Amino acid sequence: MSLIRFARGQFAFSLIQRRGGESMAQIPTTATTSRVREVTAGFSKSHDVDAYFADDAEYDVLPLGQHYQGKEQIKGLFQVFYRDAFSPARAEIQNVIADAETRIGVLEFTFKGKHVGAQLGFPATNKEVELPMVAVYHVDGDRIRKARLYFDAAAFMRQLGM
């Protein structure tokens, strides 16, 4: 069995084929793509972990080697980043990309905030941070099940004056 995906304009389709080339179905994936996009963009605006993450979700901050398991730990991560260590803090979205087949949402954004509280063992520097980031979300139904965050850790430390 093979899966052939193609997109034209704002519509995406998957063509599933059996061995021998016989088509099984042509399935529009626009609704699924839209839902993945809604979950990805919605969380990036609200940071409401309860509304967007599965109970057993995982969140990895790869440049720092940090792994968070479950809603409570993920809430703690966002509490630090968007309230305790950086304030005011915000994510300015550049791109949201969604793939219905894999149910993956990709968010390209710039994190902006003033470092006003301790983080990673460093005291507040009161410096402004503006850092490009990419988050990859694996969406299951209406919930994020797994997330990975990528950014340049060296640039982050330079901006903090470390």
N, CA and C of each residue as an Amber inpcrd file, in Angstrom:
protein
   486
   0.8620000  -1.1710000   0.0000000   0.0000000   0.0000000   0.0000000
   0.9030000   1.2260000   0.0000000   0.5580000   2.2160000  -0.7800000
   1.3230000   3.4530000  -0.7900000   0.3880000   4.6330000  -0.6070000
   0.9550000   5.7090000  -0.1700000   0.1820000   6.9170000   0.0570000
   0.8310000   8.0210000  -0.7570000   0.0330000   8.6540000  -1.5950000
   0.5230000   9.7510000  -2.4090000  -0.2190000  10.9940000  -1.9740000
   0.5250000  12.0330000  -1.6200000  -0.0850000  13.2700000  -1.1550000
   0.2150000  14.3850000  -2.1390000  -0.7670000  15.2250000  -2.3840000
  -0.5130000  16.3950000  -3.2060000  -1.4080000  17.5290000  -2.7540000
  -0.9840000  18.7430000  -3.0770000  -1.7580000  19.9190000  -2.6850000
  -1.9220000  20.8180000  -3.8980000  -3.0700000  21.4510000  -3.9630000
  -3.3330000  22.4260000  -5.0100000  -4.1220000  23.5430000  -4.3670000
  -3.5620000  24.7510000  -4.4140000  -4.2390000  25.8760000  -3.7680000
  -4.3640000  25.6110000  -2.2830000  -5.5570000  25.7890000  -1.7370000
  -5.7510000  25.5860000  -0.3080000  -6.2900000  24.1930000   0.0150000
  -6.3740000  23.3100000  -0.9710000  -6.8920000  21.9740000  -0.7340000
  -5.7800000  20.9400000  -0.8080000  -5.7990000  19.9880000   0.1130000
  -4.8340000  18.8980000   0.1080000  -5.6110000  17.5920000   0.0010000
  -5.0510000  16.6300000  -0.6930000  -5.6970000  15.3330000  -0.8630000
  -4.6880000  14.2320000  -0.6440000  -5.1700000  13.1050000  -0.1750000
  -4.3470000  11.9100000  -0.0840000  -4.9710000  10.8620000  -0.9790000
  -4.1550000  10.2030000  -1.7590000  -4.6110000   9.1300000  -2.6340000
  -3.9610000   7.8600000  -2.1250000  -4.7540000   6.9560000  -1.6160000
  -4.2370000   5.7130000  -1.0660000  -4.3750000   4.6430000  -2.1400000
  -3.2850000   3.9190000  -2.3980000  -3.2990000   2.8950000  -3.4330000
  -2.9380000   1.5450000  -2.8440000  -3.6050000   0.5120000  -3.3300000
  -3.2580000  -0.8640000  -2.9960000  -2.1140000  -1.2970000  -3.8870000
  -1.5010000  -2.3940000  -3.5060000  -0.4830000  -2.9650000  -4.3890000
  -1.1170000  -3.2440000  -5.7370000  -0.3900000  -2.9870000  -6.7830000
  -0.9220000  -3.1740000  -8.1200000  -1.5120000  -1.8960000  -8.6760000
  -1.5500000  -0.8260000  -7.8770000  -1.9620000   0.4710000  -8.3770000
  -3.4370000   0.7890000  -8.3000000  -4.2730000  -0.1070000  -7.7900000
  -5.7050000   0.1600000  -7.7060000  -5.9910000   1.1900000  -6.6010000
  -6.7290000   2.2450000  -6.9310000  -7.0460000   3.2800000  -5.9500000
  -8.0830000   2.7840000  -4.9700000  -7.8490000   3.0520000  -3.6920000
  -8.8290000   2.7240000  -2.6590000  -9.7420000   3.9080000  -2.4000000
  -9.1530000   5.0710000  -2.2460000  -9.9650000   6.2370000  -1.9100000
  -9.1680000   7.5050000  -2.1520000  -9.8920000   8.5510000  -2.4130000
  -9.2910000   9.8820000  -2.4570000  -9.9900000  10.6670000  -1.3610000
  -9.2160000  11.0720000  -0.3760000  -9.7830000  11.6430000   0.8340000
  -9.3780000  13.1090000   0.9630000 -10.3440000  14.0430000   0.9530000
  -9.9520000  15.4290000   1.1940000  -9.4720000  15.5740000   2.6310000
  -8.3790000  16.2650000   2.8130000  -7.8160000  16.4200000   4.1540000
  -7.8540000  17.8660000   4.6280000  -8.6120000  18.6960000   3.9720000
  -8.6800000  20.1050000   4.3250000  -9.1820000  20.3000000   5.7560000
 -10.2000000  19.5660000   6.1820000 -10.7510000  19.7340000   7.5280000
  -9.7260000  19.3520000   8.5820000  -9.0160000  18.2540000   8.3600000
  -8.0000000  17.8280000   9.3150000  -6.8650000  18.8420000   9.3610000
  -6.4330000  19.3040000   8.2040000  -5.3810000  20.3160000   8.1590000
  -5.8190000  21.5590000   8.9180000  -7.0510000  21.9790000   8.7190000
  -7.5710000  23.1570000   9.4090000  -7.5600000  22.9580000  10.9170000
  -7.9360000  21.7610000  11.3830000  -7.9930000  21.4980000  12.8250000
  -6.5910000  21.5050000  13.4280000  -5.6330000  20.8890000  12.7530000
  -4.2510000  20.8990000  13.2340000  -3.7510000  22.3430000  13.3070000
  -4.0720000  23.1260000  12.2750000  -3.6720000  24.5350000  12.2410000
  -4.3300000  25.3100000  13.3930000  -5.6300000  25.0640000  13.6510000
  -6.3360000  25.7500000  14.7360000  -5.7100000  25.4570000  16.0910000
  -5.3900000  24.1900000  16.3370000  -4.7940000  23.8060000  17.6160000
  -3.4230000  24.4550000  17.7660000  -2.6260000  24.4010000  16.7090000
  -1.2750000  24.9720000  16.7450000  -1.3160000  26.4730000  16.9870000
  -2.0980000  27.1830000  16.2060000  -2.1810000  28.6410000  16.3300000
  -2.8880000  29.0430000  17.6230000  -3.9390000  28.3050000  17.9880000
  -4.6930000  28.6290000  19.2000000  -3.8300000  28.5700000  20.4460000
  -3.0440000  27.5080000  20.5790000  -2.1810000  27.4040000  21.7510000
  -1.1370000  28.5070000  21.7560000  -0.5900000  28.8300000  20.5880000
   0.4660000  29.8470000  20.5370000  -0.0400000  31.2210000  20.9820000
  -1.3280000  31.4480000  20.8440000  -1.9010000  32.7370000  21.2460000
  -2.2880000  32.7620000  22.7160000  -2.8110000  31.6440000  23.2210000
  -3.3490000  31.6460000  24.5820000  -2.4210000  31.0210000  25.6240000
  -1.5790000  30.0870000  25.2120000  -0.7390000  29.3110000  26.1170000
  -1.5680000  28.6240000  27.2050000  -2.7900000  28.2290000  26.8440000
  -3.6880000  27.5450000  27.7680000  -3.4260000  26.0370000  27.6770000
  -2.5620000  25.5510000  28.5420000  -2.1590000  24.1450000  28.5250000
  -3.3610000  23.2320000  28.7190000  -4.2720000  23.5780000  29.6430000
  -5.4450000  22.7340000  29.8910000  -6.3090000  22.5720000  28.6490000
  -6.4590000  23.6120000  27.8750000  -7.3450000  23.5800000  26.7010000
  -6.7170000  22.8670000  25.5040000  -5.3880000  22.8490000  25.4050000
  -4.7640000  22.3680000  24.1740000  -3.8920000  21.1260000  24.3170000
  -3.5010000  20.7280000  25.5220000  -2.6120000  19.5810000  25.6830000
  -3.3550000  18.3730000  26.2530000  -2.9540000  17.1870000  25.8070000
  -3.4600000  15.9380000  26.3680000  -2.9050000  15.7980000  27.7880000
  -3.6100000  15.0440000  28.6410000  -3.1760000  14.8770000  30.0310000
  -1.7650000  14.3190000  30.1330000  -1.4170000  13.3890000  29.2410000
  -0.1090000  12.7370000  29.2920000   0.8760000  13.3020000  28.2610000
   0.6610000  14.5290000  27.8510000   1.4970000  15.1540000  26.8190000
   2.9560000  15.2610000  27.2670000   3.8310000  15.3640000  26.2690000
   5.2560000  15.5650000  26.5020000   5.6920000  16.8310000  25.7750000
   6.6060000  17.5720000  26.3930000   7.1340000  18.7930000  25.7870000
   8.6450000  18.7950000  25.9910000   9.3840000  18.8370000  24.8910000
  10.8400000  18.8560000  24.9480000  11.3710000  20.2080000  24.4950000
  12.2060000  20.8270000  25.3290000  12.9210000  22.0470000  24.9650000
  14.3240000  21.5530000  24.5960000  14.4970000  21.2230000  23.3330000
  15.6850000  20.5100000  22.8860000  17.0100000  21.2440000  23.1100000
  17.1140000  22.5490000  22.8510000  18.4060000  23.2060000  23.0480000
  18.8900000  23.1800000  24.5030000  17.9730000  23.0420000  25.4410000
  18.3310000  23.0440000  26.8570000  18.3080000  21.6390000  27.4560000
  17.9450000  20.6470000  26.6560000  17.8860000  19.2700000  27.1390000
  16.8210000  19.0520000  28.1960000  15.7300000  19.8150000  28.1350000
  14.6730000  19.7080000  29.1360000  13.5040000  18.8930000  28.6000000
  12.9570000  18.0250000  29.4450000  11.8000000  17.2000000  29.0900000
  10.7270000  17.4030000  30.1550000   9.5100000  17.7020000  29.7100000
   8.3780000  17.9100000  30.5990000   7.3200000  16.8660000  30.2690000
   6.7750000  16.2180000  31.2890000   5.7950000  15.1530000  31.1180000
   4.5180000  15.5180000  31.8530000   3.4020000  15.5960000  31.1200000
   2.1090000  15.8770000  31.7330000   1.8070000  17.3600000  31.8000000
   0.5210000  17.6460000  31.9310000   0.0570000  19.0340000  31.9130000
   0.6710000  19.9010000  33.0040000   0.8280000  19.3660000  34.2050000
   1.3290000  20.1910000  35.3130000   2.7510000  20.6620000  35.0550000
   3.6140000  19.7710000  34.5720000   4.9820000  20.1770000  34.2670000
   5.0200000  21.1630000  33.1030000   4.1890000  20.9370000  32.0950000
   4.1520000  21.8410000  30.9360000   3.6340000  23.2130000  31.3580000
   2.6330000  23.2400000  32.2360000   2.1490000  24.5200000  32.7760000
   3.2820000  25.2660000  33.4710000   4.1000000  24.5450000  34.2300000
   5.2250000  25.1500000  34.9240000   6.2130000  25.7870000  33.9610000
   6.4730000  25.1180000  32.8460000   7.3650000  25.6600000  31.8190000
   6.8420000  26.9910000  31.3000000   5.5680000  27.0420000  30.9570000
   4.9910000  28.2760000  30.4120000   4.8250000  29.3570000  31.4830000
   4.6370000  28.9690000  32.7290000   4.5950000  29.9300000  33.8270000
   5.9350000  30.6670000  33.9180000   7.0210000  29.9180000  33.8300000
   8.3520000  30.5280000  33.9020000   8.5970000  31.4260000  32.6980000
   8.3710000  30.8850000  31.4940000   8.7180000  31.6330000  30.2800000
   7.8470000  32.8590000  30.0550000   6.5620000  32.7630000  30.3240000
   5.6580000  33.8570000  29.9680000   5.1950000  34.7040000  31.1500000
   5.6650000  34.4070000  32.3660000   5.2380000  35.2120000  33.5020000
   6.3700000  35.5040000  34.4710000   7.0350000  34.4500000  34.9680000
   8.0120000  34.6260000  36.0430000   9.3540000  35.1730000  35.5570000
   9.9490000  34.5620000  34.5420000  11.2850000  34.9520000  34.0850000
  11.2360000  36.0790000  33.0590000  10.1830000  36.1180000  32.2620000
  10.0580000  37.1420000  31.2220000   8.7030000  37.8220000  31.3360000
   8.7210000  39.1490000  31.4440000   7.4700000  39.8810000  31.5260000
   7.7180000  41.3340000  31.1220000   6.9160000  41.8750000  30.2590000
   5.9020000  41.1560000  29.4870000   6.5790000  40.2430000  28.4670000
   5.9140000  39.1600000  28.1210000   6.4410000  38.2040000  27.1500000
   5.3420000  37.8630000  26.1530000   5.7690000  37.5990000  24.9180000
   4.7820000  37.2460000  23.8900000   5.4670000  36.4600000  22.7790000
   4.6440000  35.7840000  22.0030000   5.1050000  35.0610000  20.8230000
   4.4910000  35.7310000  19.6010000   5.3360000  36.2470000  18.7250000
   4.8580000  36.8530000  17.4790000   4.9850000  35.8050000  16.3760000
   3.8380000  35.3840000  15.8640000   3.7880000  34.2840000  14.8940000
   4.1760000  34.7650000  13.5030000   5.0880000  34.0220000  12.8720000
   5.4290000  34.2720000  11.4740000   4.7040000  33.2850000  10.5560000
   4.7240000  31.9940000  10.9210000   4.1140000  30.9700000  10.0680000
   3.5050000  29.8510000  10.8930000   2.3850000  29.3320000  10.4090000
   1.7730000  28.1310000  10.9570000   1.5960000  27.1790000   9.7870000
   2.1620000  25.9900000   9.9180000   2.0860000  24.9850000   8.8590000
   1.4570000  23.7370000   9.4590000   0.5050000  23.1420000   8.7580000
  -0.1690000  21.9490000   9.2650000  -0.1860000  20.8680000   8.2050000
   0.0240000  19.6340000   8.6240000  -0.0060000  18.4860000   7.7310000
  -1.0480000  17.4970000   8.2580000  -2.1090000  17.3040000   7.5130000
  -3.2060000  16.4320000   7.9400000  -2.7780000  14.9790000   8.0210000
  -1.9330000  14.5510000   7.1070000  -1.5190000  13.1520000   7.0620000
  -0.7790000  12.7420000   8.3300000   0.1480000  13.5570000   8.7650000
   0.9330000  13.2320000   9.9520000   0.3590000  13.8600000  11.2210000
  -0.6040000  14.7720000  11.0540000  -1.2220000  15.5110000  12.1580000
  -0.1620000  16.2860000  12.9420000   0.7330000  16.9090000  12.1880000
   1.7910000  17.7210000  12.7770000   1.5390000  19.1760000  12.4370000
   1.6740000  20.0300000  13.4410000   1.6140000  21.4690000  13.2460000
   2.9830000  22.0580000  13.5500000   3.4180000  22.9720000  12.7110000
   4.7050000  23.6340000  12.9120000   4.4370000  25.1230000  13.0670000
   5.0080000  25.6880000  14.1000000   4.8240000  27.0930000  14.4050000
   6.1840000  27.7800000  14.3810000   6.3180000  28.7680000  13.5020000
   7.5120000  29.6090000  13.4850000   7.1170000  30.9230000  14.1410000
   7.8760000  31.3350000  15.1590000   7.5250000  32.5520000  15.8820000
   8.7660000  33.2090000  16.4560000   8.5980000  34.4340000  16.9090000
   9.6540000  35.1440000  17.6200000   9.1890000  35.3520000  19.0510000
   9.9750000  34.8370000  19.9850000   9.6990000  35.0450000  21.4040000
  10.3080000  36.3850000  21.7940000   9.4900000  37.2370000  22.4380000
   9.9620000  38.5460000  22.8840000   9.5790000  38.7390000  24.3430000
  10.5220000  39.2340000  25.1220000  10.2250000  39.5010000  26.5130000
  11.3960000  40.1340000  27.2310000  11.1150000  40.6620000  28.3980000
  12.1420000  41.2640000  29.2530000  12.4550000  40.2850000  30.3800000
  13.7370000  39.9880000  30.5640000  14.1790000  39.0080000  31.5660000
  14.1190000  39.6410000  32.9590000  13.0350000  39.3800000  33.6970000
  12.7910000  40.0190000  34.9930000  12.8720000  39.0640000  36.1800000
  13.0750000  37.7720000  35.9090000  13.1330000  36.7900000  36.9920000
  14.1780000  35.7330000  36.7120000  14.5940000  35.0340000  37.7400000
  15.6140000  33.9990000  37.6100000  15.1670000  32.9050000  36.6440000
  16.1320000  32.4250000  35.8710000  15.8760000  31.3150000  34.9570000
  17.1820000  30.5860000  34.7030000  17.1240000  29.2620000  34.6650000
  18.2890000  28.4130000  34.4200000  19.4210000  28.7050000  35.4050000
  19.0610000  29.1460000  36.5970000  20.0570000  29.4430000  37.6070000
  20.6840000  30.8210000  37.4990000  20.2230000  31.6310000  36.5470000
  20.7490000  32.9800000  36.3640000  19.7670000  33.9960000  36.9280000
  20.2670000  35.0130000  37.6230000  19.3670000  36.0490000  38.1260000
  18.8420000  36.9100000  36.9800000  17.8010000  37.6640000  37.2450000
  17.2250000  38.5650000  36.2420000  18.2840000  39.5320000  35.7320000
  18.2690000  39.7720000  34.4210000  19.2230000  40.7090000  33.8100000
  18.5380000  42.0080000  33.3770000  17.2090000  42.0040000  33.3460000
  16.4080000  43.1260000  32.8480000  16.7200000  43.4650000  31.3910000
  17.2120000  42.4950000  30.6500000  17.5010000  42.6890000  29.2240000
  16.3390000  42.1830000  28.3930000  16.1250000  42.8470000  27.2650000
  15.1040000  42.4320000  26.3070000  15.6420000  41.2720000  25.4730000
  14.8020000  40.2890000  25.2410000  15.1530000  39.1280000  24.4310000
  14.2240000  39.0930000  23.2330000  14.7870000  38.8410000  22.0640000
  14.0130000  38.6520000  20.8340000  14.6520000  37.4780000  20.1160000
  13.9770000  36.3330000  20.1650000  14.5910000  35.0910000  19.7290000
  13.6780000  34.3020000  18.7920000  14.1460000  34.0170000  17.5650000
  13.3590000  33.1710000  16.6620000  13.2680000  31.7470000  17.2270000
  12.0880000  31.1540000  17.1260000  11.8670000  29.7890000  17.6160000
  10.9790000  29.0360000  16.6420000  11.0490000  27.7070000  16.7380000
  10.1620000  26.8270000  15.9830000   9.6430000  25.7680000  16.9490000
   8.3330000  25.5870000  16.9740000   7.7060000  24.5390000  17.7800000
   7.0210000  23.5590000  16.8420000   7.1850000  22.2750000  17.1300000
   6.5510000  21.2150000  16.3450000   5.5790000  20.4990000  17.2770000
   4.3120000  20.4570000  16.8750000   3.2610000  19.8460000  17.6930000
   2.6820000  18.6210000  16.9920000   2.6110000  17.5060000  17.7140000
   1.9210000  16.3100000  17.2230000   0.5230000  16.3600000  17.8180000
  -0.4770000  16.5110000  16.9560000  -1.8530000  16.7140000  17.3890000
  -2.6390000  15.4160000  17.2520000  -3.3500000  15.0540000  18.3110000
  -4.2060000  13.8620000  18.3160000  -5.6140000  14.3410000  18.6560000
  -6.4900000  14.3470000  17.6580000  -7.8310000  14.8940000  17.8640000
  -7.7280000  16.3940000  18.0440000  -8.1440000  16.8800000  19.2140000
  -8.0880000  18.3120000  19.5130000  -6.9900000  18.6550000  20.5140000
  -6.0840000  17.7270000  20.7620000  -5.0670000  17.9320000  21.8010000
  -3.6560000  17.7100000  21.2690000  -2.7360000  18.4910000  21.8150000
  -1.3240000  18.3000000  21.5070000  -0.8320000  17.1570000  22.3880000
  -0.2580000  16.1500000  21.7570000   0.2340000  14.9810000  22.4840000
   1.7380000  15.0890000  22.7430000   2.4630000  15.6730000  21.7920000
   3.9190000  15.7890000  21.9180000   4.3450000  17.1000000  21.2780000
   5.3030000  17.7700000  21.9090000   5.7980000  19.0450000  21.3810000
   7.3180000  19.0830000  21.5080000   7.9370000  19.7330000  20.5210000
   9.3830000  19.9520000  20.5420000   9.6370000  21.4190000  20.2110000
  10.4860000  22.0670000  20.9980000  10.8190000  23.4660000  20.7950000
  12.2810000  23.5710000  20.3870000  12.5290000  24.3380000  19.3210000
  13.8770000  24.5540000  18.7980000  14.1910000  26.0450000  18.8080000
  15.4030000  26.3960000  19.2320000  15.8920000  27.7700000  19.1330000
  17.4050000  27.7430000  19.3310000  18.0450000  28.8690000  19.0490000
  19.4940000  29.0040000  19.1750000  19.8270000  29.3610000  20.6190000
  20.2750000  28.3760000  21.4010000  20.5610000  28.6020000  22.8190000
  21.7160000  29.5770000  23.0200000  22.7030000  29.5470000  22.1300000
  23.8350000  30.4730000  22.2600000  23.3670000  31.9210000  22.0700000
  22.4900000  32.1580000  21.0960000  21.9500000  33.5010000  20.8780000
  21.1270000  33.9410000  22.0860000  20.3800000  33.0110000  22.6690000
  19.5800000  33.2970000  23.8580000  20.4930000  33.7720000  24.9920000
  21.5760000  33.0420000  25.2450000  22.5000000  33.4080000  26.3120000
  23.2010000  34.7330000  26.0270000  23.5730000  34.9760000  24.7720000
  24.1960000  36.2680000  24.4120000  23.2420000  37.4280000  24.7070000
  21.9710000  37.2520000  24.3470000  21.0020000  38.3250000  24.5710000
  20.7990000  38.6030000  26.0620000  20.9910000  37.5770000  26.8750000
  20.8800000  37.7590000  28.3270000  22.1680000  38.3160000  28.9200000
  23.2200000  38.4280000  28.0940000  24.4890000  38.9580000  28.5730000
  25.3500000  37.9260000  29.2730000  25.1080000  36.6670000  28.9900000
  25.8640000  35.5810000  29.6440000  27.0410000  35.1530000  28.7940000
